Amino acid sequence: MRNLLIILGLFALPLTAIKAADAQGYKHKIPVHEKVTRGCGGKEGLDDCKALACEIAKRRALEKVGITSVKALSEAELQNKGTPNAQLRLMKEQLSSIAEGKLTEIKIIQNTVANDLAICELEVVVLSNSAPSSNVSSKQPGDNLSDNANSEELTKLLATLEEEHNKIKDMIKSKSGRVDEAVKKTVLHLIERIDVILETYPTNSAVWGFRGEAAFLIAISGDSIDSEFAKISAKSFSNAIKFDDNNAEYWSSYGTVLLFSNEFEKALDSCDKAIKKDVNSGTSWACHGLVLNKLNRYEESIESLSKSLKLNSNNALVWFTHGVSLSRLKRYEEAINSYNKALKISPNSPNSQTVKEARKQAVQEMAR
């Protein structure tokens, strides 16, 4: 029933809430270091190249403490804006709206150009109403720390990942739940994009969550579980939890990966934690019930799956597993009802024949 699990969105991850930086009540001065090295084109003036490197360094430094511009452009977009002078002008315009009075001091540590490479190392001091975090204050010049939940760029990236993820889910639905080569290729491309994003935002839980979800799609695409991609998925969800251990969806997703990797006790522990984080999460109770079924704890499985179905009655996998647990306890009439509901929700899935066979067996057992 692996593909059915994905079709029904058991792993749907909400975007991380992005809060705008408070623009009032500043109480702290935060020094932030940044270093940028960039190539200078043959037609680009060296002075402009040096200046643009420093403008980029200033923006990156500001982004570290959550100060971003409504007009902010990526560096790739800047490269498409024409001449170096035009790029520099755009960057300066950005910074004028970025700072919003928060930028109080800029100290240029190094600004040189040699062998067509411009280097700008600087320290900016910004005002904030929050004390500086250990991540910001402990970093030395040149360290790469760009991950922060207030970045507008990150918000756009997460929205893009959500959009691409939903397109993949639609592709799978259009193929009656099958993860074919076309889907796998699309998912692998998405994982590559996520890995690039993680180079800039290595501690963002939502990005790790998307990676875990994508890797799991590959893991379940064959006739048997792909252990390598299952490990990648598990590690990704583990990292998502590391950076946001209060997110029930990450815990339940991690538990489900462990379930399909036959690590039932670890899976149960993860699902237990998901429930503790959010007792009203249907996916958490589903995760719990699925694992209990595998552990042959059928009464408990039925109880957890029933709670899940009260919160979300449109999950065919949960209805099917509910029916399996009932059948194991010889409660065949109830089991048949659960199988029927699973088939009503997903009549044409690759797993529908399995559900029909289980229903047929329950009918035969009830007739004896």
DRENDO-1510 file (C-alpha; in Angstrom, 1 decimal, always signed):
<recs>
REC; n; res; u; v; w
REC; 1; MET; +0.0; +0.0; +0.0 .
REC; 2; ARG; +3.0; +2.3; -0.3 .
REC; 3; ASN; +1.9; +4.4; -3.3 .
REC; 4; LEU; -1.5; +4.9; -1.8 .
REC; 5; LEU; +0.1; +6.5; +1.2 .
REC; 6; ILE; +1.7; +9.2; -1.0 .
REC; 7; ILE; -1.4; +9.7; -3.1 .
REC; 8; LEU; -3.5; +10.6; -0.1 .
REC; 9; GLY; -1.0; +13.2; +1.1 .
REC; 10; LEU; -0.1; +11.5; +4.4 .
REC; 11; PHE; +3.2; +13.4; +4.3 .
REC; 12; ALA; +1.8; +16.9; +3.4 .
REC; 13; LEU; +4.1; +19.4; +5.1 .
REC; 14; PRO; +2.9; +22.8; +6.0 .
REC; 15; LEU; +5.1; +25.7; +5.1 .
REC; 16; THR; +7.1; +27.2; +7.9 .
REC; 17; ALA; +5.4; +30.3; +9.3 .
REC; 18; ILE; +7.4; +33.3; +8.2 .
REC; 19; LYS; +7.3; +36.3; +10.4 .
REC; 20; ALA; +8.3; +39.7; +9.3 .
REC; 21; ALA; +11.0; +41.5; +11.3 .
REC; 22; ASP; +9.7; +44.0; +13.8 .
REC; 23; ALA; +10.7; +47.5; +12.8 .
REC; 24; GLN; +10.2; +49.2; +16.1 .
REC; 25; GLY; +11.5; +49.1; +19.6 .
REC; 26; TYR; +15.2; +48.4; +18.8 .
REC; 27; LYS; +17.3; +47.6; +21.9 .
REC; 28; HIS; +20.3; +45.7; +20.7 .
REC; 29; LYS; +23.2; +46.3; +18.4 .
REC; 30; ILE; +24.2; +43.2; +16.4 .
REC; 31; PRO; +27.5; +43.0; +14.5 .
REC; 32; VAL; +27.4; +40.6; +11.5 .
REC; 33; HIS; +30.4; +39.6; +9.4 .
REC; 34; GLU; +30.2; +38.6; +5.7 .
REC; 35; LYS; +32.7; +37.9; +3.0 .
REC; 36; VAL; +32.0; +37.8; -0.8 .
REC; 37; THR; +34.3; +36.8; -3.6 .
REC; 38; ARG; +33.0; +37.3; -7.2 .
REC; 39; GLY; +34.4; +37.2; -10.6 .
REC; 40; CYS; +34.9; +40.4; -12.7 .
REC; 41; GLY; +34.0; +40.3; -16.3 .
REC; 42; GLY; +36.2; +41.6; -19.0 .
REC; 43; LYS; +34.0; +44.6; -19.7 .
REC; 44; GLU; +33.3; +45.3; -16.1 .
REC; 45; GLY; +35.2; +48.2; -14.4 .
REC; 46; LEU; +37.2; +47.0; -11.4 .
REC; 47; ASP; +35.8; +49.7; -9.2 .
REC; 48; ASP; +32.3; +48.7; -10.0 .
REC; 49; CYS; +33.2; +45.0; -9.5 .
REC; 50; LYS; +34.6; +45.8; -6.0 .
REC; 51; ALA; +31.6; +47.9; -5.1 .
REC; 52; LEU; +29.1; +45.3; -6.3 .
REC; 53; ALA; +30.9; +42.7; -4.2 .
REC; 54; CYS; +30.4; +44.9; -1.1 .
REC; 55; GLU; +26.8; +45.6; -1.9 .
REC; 56; ILE; +26.2; +41.8; -2.1 .
REC; 57; ALA; +28.0; +41.3; +1.1 .
REC; 58; LYS; +25.9; +43.9; +2.9 .
REC; 59; ARG; +22.7; +42.3; +1.7 .
REC; 60; ARG; +23.8; +38.9; +2.8 .
REC; 61; ALA; +24.8; +40.2; +6.2 .
REC; 62; LEU; +21.5; +41.9; +6.7 .
REC; 63; GLU; +19.6; +38.7; +5.7 .
REC; 64; LYS; +21.4; +36.8; +8.4 .
REC; 65; VAL; +19.4; +38.8; +11.0 .
REC; 66; GLY; +16.2; +38.8; +9.1 .
REC; 67; ILE; +16.4; +42.1; +7.3 .
REC; 68; THR; +15.2; +41.7; +3.7 .
REC; 69; SER; +14.0; +43.8; +0.9 .
REC; 70; VAL; +10.6; +43.6; -0.7 .
REC; 71; LYS; +12.4; +44.3; -4.0 .
REC; 72; ALA; +15.3; +41.8; -3.3 .
REC; 73; LEU; +16.6; +40.0; -6.3 .
REC; 74; SER; +18.7; +36.9; -6.4 .
REC; 75; GLU; +22.3; +37.2; -7.7 .
REC; 76; ALA; +21.3; +35.2; -10.7 .
REC; 77; GLU; +18.6; +37.7; -11.5 .
REC; 78; LEU; +21.1; +40.6; -11.0 .
REC; 79; GLN; +23.3; +39.0; -13.6 .
REC; 80; ASN; +20.5; +39.4; -16.1 .
REC; 81; LYS; +19.9; +43.1; -15.4 .
REC; 82; GLY; +22.5; +44.3; -18.0 .
REC; 83; THR; +25.6; +46.3; -17.3 .
REC; 84; PRO; +27.6; +46.2; -14.1 .
REC; 85; ASN; +26.5; +49.8; -13.5 .
REC; 86; ALA; +22.8; +48.8; -13.8 .
REC; 87; GLN; +23.4; +45.9; -11.4 .
REC; 88; LEU; +25.1; +48.1; -8.9 .
REC; 89; ARG; +22.4; +50.7; -9.1 .
REC; 90; LEU; +19.7; +48.0; -8.5 .
REC; 91; MET; +21.6; +46.6; -5.5 .
REC; 92; LYS; +22.0; +50.1; -4.0 .
REC; 93; GLU; +18.3; +50.7; -4.5 .
REC; 94; GLN; +17.6; +47.4; -2.7 .
REC; 95; LEU; +19.7; +48.3; +0.3 .
REC; 96; SER; +18.0; +51.6; +0.7 .
REC; 97; SER; +14.8; +49.8; +1.3 .
REC; 98; ILE; +16.4; +46.8; +3.1 .
REC; 99; ALA; +17.9; +48.8; +5.9 .
REC; 100; GLU; +14.8; +50.8; +7.0 .
REC; 101; GLY; +16.9; +52.6; +9.5 .
REC; 102; LYS; +18.2; +49.4; +11.1 .
REC; 103; LEU; +21.7; +49.6; +9.5 .
REC; 104; THR; +23.9; +51.8; +11.8 .
REC; 105; GLU; +27.5; +51.1; +10.8 .
REC; 106; ILE; +29.5; +49.4; +8.0 .
REC; 107; LYS; +33.1; +48.5; +8.6 .
REC; 108; ILE; +35.0; +47.4; +5.4 .
REC; 109; ILE; +37.7; +44.9; +6.5 .
REC; 110; GLN; +38.9; +44.1; +3.0 .
REC; 111; ASN; +37.9; +45.2; -0.5 .
REC; 112; THR; +40.4; +44.2; -3.1 .
REC; 113; VAL; +40.5; +43.0; -6.7 .
REC; 114; ALA; +43.2; +40.8; -8.2 .
REC; 115; ASN; +43.3; +38.3; -11.1 .
REC; 116; ASP; +39.7; +39.3; -12.0 .
REC; 117; LEU; +38.4; +38.4; -8.6 .
REC; 118; ALA; +36.9; +41.0; -6.3 .
REC; 119; ILE; +36.9; +40.3; -2.5 .
REC; 120; CYS; +34.8; +42.2; +0.0 .
REC; 121; GLU; +34.9; +41.4; +3.7 .
REC; 122; LEU; +32.9; +43.6; +6.0 .
REC; 123; GLU; +31.1; +43.9; +9.3 .
REC; 124; VAL; +27.7; +45.6; +9.5 .
REC; 125; VAL; +26.1; +46.7; +12.8 .
REC; 126; VAL; +22.3; +46.6; +12.9 .
REC; 127; LEU; +19.7; +47.5; +15.4 .
REC; 128; SER; +17.3; +44.9; +16.7 .
REC; 129; ASN; +14.7; +44.5; +19.4 .
REC; 130; SER; +15.9; +40.9; +20.0 .
REC; 131; ALA; +19.2; +39.9; +21.6 .
REC; 132; PRO; +21.7; +38.5; +19.0 .
REC; 133; SER; +21.4; +34.8; +18.7 .
REC; 134; SER; +24.5; +32.5; +19.3 .
REC; 135; ASN; +24.5; +31.7; +15.6 .
REC; 136; VAL; +25.1; +35.3; +14.6 .
REC; 137; SER; +27.4; +36.4; +17.4 .
REC; 138; SER; +29.7; +33.4; +17.2 .
REC; 139; LYS; +30.4; +33.4; +13.5 .
REC; 140; GLN; +33.7; +34.7; +12.3 .
REC; 141; PRO; +34.4; +36.7; +9.1 .
REC; 142; GLY; +33.9; +34.6; +6.0 .
REC; 143; ASP; +31.5; +32.1; +7.6 .
REC; 144; ASN; +28.5; +31.1; +5.5 .
REC; 145; LEU; +25.4; +31.6; +7.7 .
REC; 146; SER; +22.5; +32.7; +5.6 .
REC; 147; ASP; +19.7; +30.6; +7.1 .
REC; 148; ASN; +17.0; +32.6; +8.8 .
REC; 149; ALA; +13.2; +32.2; +8.9 .
REC; 150; ASN; +12.5; +35.9; +8.1 .
REC; 151; SER; +14.2; +35.9; +4.7 .
REC; 152; GLU; +11.9; +36.8; +1.9 .
REC; 153; GLU; +14.0; +34.8; -0.5 .
REC; 154; LEU; +13.5; +31.7; +1.7 .
REC; 155; THR; +9.8; +32.4; +1.7 .
REC; 156; LYS; +9.7; +32.4; -2.1 .
REC; 157; LEU; +11.8; +29.2; -2.2 .
REC; 158; LEU; +9.5; +27.4; +0.1 .
REC; 159; ALA; +6.5; +28.4; -1.9 .
REC; 160; THR; +8.2; +27.2; -5.0 .
REC; 161; LEU; +9.0; +23.8; -3.4 .
REC; 162; GLU; +5.4; +23.5; -2.2 .
REC; 163; GLU; +4.2; +24.2; -5.8 .
REC; 164; GLU; +6.6; +21.6; -7.3 .
REC; 165; HIS; +5.7; +19.1; -4.7 .
REC; 166; ASN; +2.0; +19.5; -5.4 .
REC; 167; LYS; +2.6; +19.1; -9.2 .
REC; 168; ILE; +4.4; +15.8; -8.5 .
REC; 169; LYS; +1.4; +14.6; -6.4 .
REC; 170; ASP; -0.9; +15.6; -9.3 .
REC; 171; MET; +1.3; +13.6; -11.7 .
REC; 172; ILE; +1.1; +10.6; -9.4 .
REC; 173; LYS; -2.7; +10.9; -9.2 .
REC; 174; SER; -3.0; +11.2; -13.0 .
REC; 175; LYS; -1.1; +7.9; -13.3 .
REC; 176; SER; -3.4; +6.1; -10.8 .
REC; 177; GLY; -0.9; +6.2; -8.1 .
REC; 178; ARG; +2.1; +4.9; -10.0 .
REC; 179; VAL; +5.6; +6.4; -9.6 .
REC; 180; ASP; +6.9; +5.8; -13.1 .
REC; 181; GLU; +10.2; +6.9; -14.7 .
REC; 182; ALA; +8.8; +10.3; -15.6 .
REC; 183; VAL; +7.8; +11.0; -12.0 .
REC; 184; LYS; +11.1; +9.7; -10.7 .
REC; 185; LYS; +13.0; +12.0; -13.0 .
REC; 186; THR; +10.9; +15.0; -11.8 .
REC; 187; VAL; +11.5; +14.0; -8.2 .
REC; 188; LEU; +15.2; +13.6; -8.6 .
REC; 189; HIS; +15.4; +17.0; -10.2 .
REC; 190; LEU; +13.5; +18.4; -7.2 .
REC; 191; ILE; +15.9; +16.8; -4.8 .
REC; 192; GLU; +18.8; +18.4; -6.7 .
REC; 193; ARG; +17.2; +21.8; -6.3 .
REC; 194; ILE; +16.6; +21.2; -2.6 .
REC; 195; ASP; +20.2; +20.3; -2.1 .
REC; 196; VAL; +21.3; +23.6; -3.6 .
REC; 197; ILE; +18.9; +25.4; -1.3 .
REC; 198; LEU; +20.3; +23.6; +1.7 .
REC; 199; GLU; +23.7; +24.9; +0.9 .
REC; 200; THR; +22.4; +28.4; +1.8 .
REC; 201; TYR; +19.7; +27.3; +4.4 .
REC; 202; PRO; +21.2; +24.3; +6.1 .
REC; 203; THR; +19.2; +24.6; +9.3 .
REC; 204; ASN; +15.7; +25.2; +7.8 .
REC; 205; SER; +13.4; +22.4; +8.9 .
REC; 206; ALA; +10.9; +22.9; +6.1 .
REC; 207; VAL; +13.5; +22.4; +3.3 .
REC; 208; TRP; +14.7; +19.2; +5.0 .
REC; 209; GLY; +11.1; +18.1; +5.2 .
REC; 210; PHE; +10.6; +18.6; +1.5 .
REC; 211; ARG; +13.8; +16.6; +0.9 .
REC; 212; GLY; +12.6; +13.7; +3.1 .
REC; 213; GLU; +9.3; +13.6; +1.3 .
REC; 214; ALA; +10.9; +13.6; -2.2 .
REC; 215; ALA; +13.4; +10.9; -1.3 .
REC; 216; PHE; +10.6; +8.7; +0.1 .
REC; 217; LEU; +8.8; +8.9; -3.2 .
REC; 218; ILE; +11.8; +7.4; -4.9 .
REC; 219; ALA; +12.2; +4.8; -2.1 .
REC; 220; ILE; +8.7; +3.4; -2.7 .
REC; 221; SER; +8.7; +3.6; -6.5 .
REC; 222; GLY; +9.8; +0.0; -7.1 .
REC; 223; ASP; +8.4; -3.3; -6.3 .
REC; 224; SER; +10.4; -3.3; -3.0 .
REC; 225; ILE; +11.6; -0.4; -0.9 .
REC; 226; ASP; +14.8; +1.3; -2.1 .
REC; 227; SER; +16.8; +1.1; +1.1 .
REC; 228; GLU; +19.3; +3.9; +0.1 .
REC; 229; PHE; +16.6; +6.4; -0.6 .
REC; 230; ALA; +14.7; +5.3; +2.5 .
REC; 231; LYS; +17.9; +6.2; +4.5 .
REC; 232; ILE; +18.1; +9.5; +2.7 .
REC; 233; SER; +14.5; +10.2; +3.6 .
REC; 234; ALA; +14.9; +9.2; +7.2 .
REC; 235; LYS; +18.0; +11.3; +7.6 .
REC; 236; SER; +16.2; +14.3; +6.1 .
REC; 237; PHE; +13.2; +14.0; +8.4 .
REC; 238; SER; +15.6; +13.5; +11.3 .
REC; 239; ASN; +17.3; +16.8; +10.4 .
REC; 240; ALA; +13.9; +18.5; +10.1 .
REC; 241; ILE; +13.1; +17.3; +13.6 .
REC; 242; LYS; +16.5; +18.5; +14.8 .
REC; 243; PHE; +15.7; +22.1; +13.8 .
REC; 244; ASP; +12.0; +21.9; +14.7 .
REC; 245; ASP; +11.2; +19.1; +17.1 .
REC; 246; ASN; +7.7; +20.4; +17.9 .
REC; 247; ASN; +6.4; +19.7; +14.4 .
REC; 248; ALA; +4.1; +16.6; +14.6 .
REC; 249; GLU; +4.1; +16.2; +10.9 .
REC; 250; TYR; +7.9; +15.7; +10.8 .
REC; 251; TRP; +7.7; +13.1; +13.6 .
REC; 252; SER; +4.9; +11.2; +11.9 .
REC; 253; SER; +6.6; +11.3; +8.5 .
REC; 254; TYR; +9.8; +10.1; +10.1 .
REC; 255; GLY; +7.9; +7.3; +11.8 .
REC; 256; THR; +6.3; +6.2; +8.5 .
REC; 257; VAL; +9.7; +6.0; +6.7 .
REC; 258; LEU; +10.9; +3.8; +9.6 .
REC; 259; LEU; +7.7; +1.7; +9.3 .
REC; 260; PHE; +8.4; +1.0; +5.6 .
REC; 261; SER; +12.0; +0.3; +6.5 .
REC; 262; ASN; +10.7; -2.4; +8.9 .
REC; 263; GLU; +12.1; -0.6; +12.0 .
REC; 264; PHE; +8.8; -1.0; +13.8 .
REC; 265; GLU; +9.8; -0.1; +17.4 .
REC; 266; LYS; +11.6; +3.1; +16.3 .
REC; 267; ALA; +8.7; +3.9; +14.1 .
REC; 268; LEU; +6.3; +3.5; +17.1 .
REC; 269; ASP; +8.4; +5.8; +19.2 .
REC; 270; SER; +8.4; +8.4; +16.5 .
REC; 271; CYS; +4.6; +8.2; +16.1 .
REC; 272; ASP; +4.1; +8.4; +19.9 .
REC; 273; LYS; +6.1; +11.6; +19.8 .
REC; 274; ALA; +4.0; +12.9; +16.9 .
REC; 275; ILE; +0.9; +12.4; +19.0 .
REC; 276; LYS; +2.4; +14.2; +22.0 .
REC; 277; LYS; +3.2; +17.1; +19.8 .
REC; 278; ASP; -0.3; +17.3; +18.3 .
REC; 279; VAL; -3.0; +15.1; +19.7 .
REC; 280; ASN; -5.4; +16.4; +17.0 .
REC; 281; SER; -3.2; +15.4; +14.1 .
REC; 282; GLY; -4.9; +12.8; +11.9 .
REC; 283; THR; -1.6; +11.8; +10.3 .
REC; 284; SER; +0.0; +11.2; +13.7 .
REC; 285; TRP; -2.8; +8.8; +14.7 .
REC; 286; ALA; -2.6; +7.2; +11.3 .
REC; 287; CYS; +1.2; +6.6; +11.7 .
REC; 288; HIS; +0.5; +5.2; +15.2 .
REC; 289; GLY; -2.2; +2.8; +14.0 .
REC; 290; LEU; -0.2; +1.6; +10.9 .
REC; 291; VAL; +2.8; +0.7; +13.1 .
REC; 292; LEU; +0.6; -1.1; +15.7 .
REC; 293; ASN; -0.9; -3.2; +12.9 .
REC; 294; LYS; +2.6; -4.3; +11.9 .
REC; 295; LEU; +3.3; -5.2; +15.5 .
REC; 296; ASN; +0.2; -7.3; +15.6 .
REC; 297; ARG; -1.4; -5.1; +18.3 .
REC; 298; TYR; -4.7; -5.0; +16.5 .
REC; 299; GLU; -7.0; -3.7; +19.2 .
REC; 300; GLU; -4.6; -0.7; +19.8 .
REC; 301; SER; -4.3; -0.3; +16.0 .
REC; 302; ILE; -8.0; -0.1; +15.5 .
REC; 303; GLU; -8.2; +2.5; +18.3 .
REC; 304; SER; -5.6; +4.8; +16.8 .
REC; 305; LEU; -6.8; +4.4; +13.2 .
REC; 306; SER; -10.4; +5.2; +14.4 .
REC; 307; LYS; -9.1; +8.4; +15.9 .
REC; 308; SER; -7.3; +9.2; +12.7 .
REC; 309; LEU; -10.5; +8.6; +10.7 .
REC; 310; LYS; -12.5; +10.9; +12.9 .
REC; 311; LEU; -10.1; +13.7; +12.0 .
REC; 312; ASN; -9.8; +12.7; +8.4 .
REC; 313; SER; -12.1; +10.1; +6.9 .
REC; 314; ASN; -10.8; +10.5; +3.4 .
REC; 315; ASN; -7.7; +8.3; +3.7 .
REC; 316; ALA; -8.0; +5.0; +1.9 .
REC; 317; LEU; -4.8; +3.5; +3.4 .
REC; 318; VAL; -6.1; +4.1; +6.9 .
REC; 319; TRP; -9.5; +2.5; +6.0 .
REC; 320; PHE; -7.7; -0.5; +4.5 .
REC; 321; THR; -5.4; -1.0; +7.5 .
REC; 322; HIS; -8.4; -0.5; +9.8 .
REC; 323; GLY; -10.1; -3.3; +7.9 .
REC; 324; VAL; -7.0; -5.6; +8.2 .
REC; 325; SER; -6.9; -5.1; +11.9 .
REC; 326; LEU; -10.6; -5.9; +12.3 .
REC; 327; SER; -10.2; -9.0; +10.1 .
REC; 328; ARG; -7.4; -10.2; +12.3 .
REC; 329; LEU; -9.8; -10.1; +15.3 .
REC; 330; LYS; -12.5; -11.8; +13.2 .
REC; 331; ARG; -14.7; -8.8; +13.1 .
REC; 332; TYR; -15.4; -9.4; +9.5 .
REC; 333; GLU; -18.6; -7.4; +9.0 .
REC; 334; GLU; -16.9; -4.2; +10.3 .
REC; 335; ALA; -13.8; -5.1; +8.2 .
REC; 336; ILE; -15.8; -5.4; +5.0 .
REC; 337; ASN; -17.3; -1.9; +5.7 .
REC; 338; SER; -13.8; -0.5; +6.1 .
REC; 339; TYR; -12.6; -2.1; +2.8 .
REC; 340; ASN; -15.6; -0.7; +1.0 .
REC; 341; LYS; -14.8; +2.8; +2.2 .
REC; 342; ALA; -11.2; +2.4; +1.1 .
REC; 343; LEU; -12.3; +1.3; -2.4 .
REC; 344; LYS; -14.8; +4.2; -2.6 .
REC; 345; ILE; -12.1; +6.7; -1.9 .
REC; 346; SER; -9.5; +5.2; -4.3 .
REC; 347; PRO; -11.1; +2.7; -6.6 .
REC; 348; ASN; -8.5; +2.8; -9.4 .
REC; 349; SER; -5.3; +2.8; -7.4 .
REC; 350; PRO; -2.5; +0.2; -8.0 .
REC; 351; ASN; -3.5; -1.3; -4.6 .
REC; 352; SER; -7.3; -1.6; -5.3 .
REC; 353; GLN; -6.9; -5.3; -6.2 .
REC; 354; THR; -5.3; -6.0; -2.8 .
REC; 355; VAL; -8.2; -4.3; -1.1 .
REC; 356; LYS; -10.7; -6.3; -3.1 .
REC; 357; GLU; -9.0; -9.6; -2.3 .
REC; 358; ALA; -9.0; -8.7; +1.4 .
REC; 359; ARG; -12.7; -7.9; +1.2 .
REC; 360; LYS; -13.4; -11.2; -0.6 .
REC; 361; GLN; -11.5; -13.2; +2.0 .
REC; 362; ALA; -13.5; -11.4; +4.8 .
REC; 363; VAL; -16.8; -12.3; +3.1 .
REC; 364; GLN; -15.7; -15.9; +2.8 .
REC; 365; GLU; -14.7; -16.1; +6.5 .
REC; 366; MET; -17.9; -14.5; +7.6 .
REC; 367; ALA; -19.9; -17.1; +5.6 .
REC; 368; ARG; -18.3; -20.0; +7.4 .
</recs>
